């Protein structure tokens, strides 16, 4: 029984933190894809990046770079949460 008590975790806190992280990643995803790529594109098009309007760049290339970065950021932050709550795979 001693073994079970050593591995009790704050499950509610862990899931609250996990869902908060997922929520924040989805907010960034939404703002970048829908906000910058569609809604704010006309306003962003007045700014040039590499000779292309910024709104166009976000809609066609920039969003993908942000999404790939989000994958690595999410993995790092999720690893930090796992360690904080004692559920890491290490």
C-alpha positions, 0 to 999 in steps of 0.5 A: 500500500505504501507504493500507491501513496507515493504515486498519488497526484493532484489529478484535478490540478494536473487536468486543469493545467493541461486543459488551460495549456490546450486552451491557450494553444487553441487561442493562438491557433485561432488568432493566427489562422482565422484572425491574421489570415482572414479577418485582419488580412486586409489591415495586415496587407499594408505591411510587406514581408519579403515583398508580399502583403503580411495578411497574404503571407500569414494565410499561405505560409506564416500560419504553418510556421506558427503551427509547427512552433506551437507543436514544439512549444506545447510539447515543452510546456506539457513536459514541464507540467508532467514534471511539476505534477510528478507524472513525467515519463522520466 
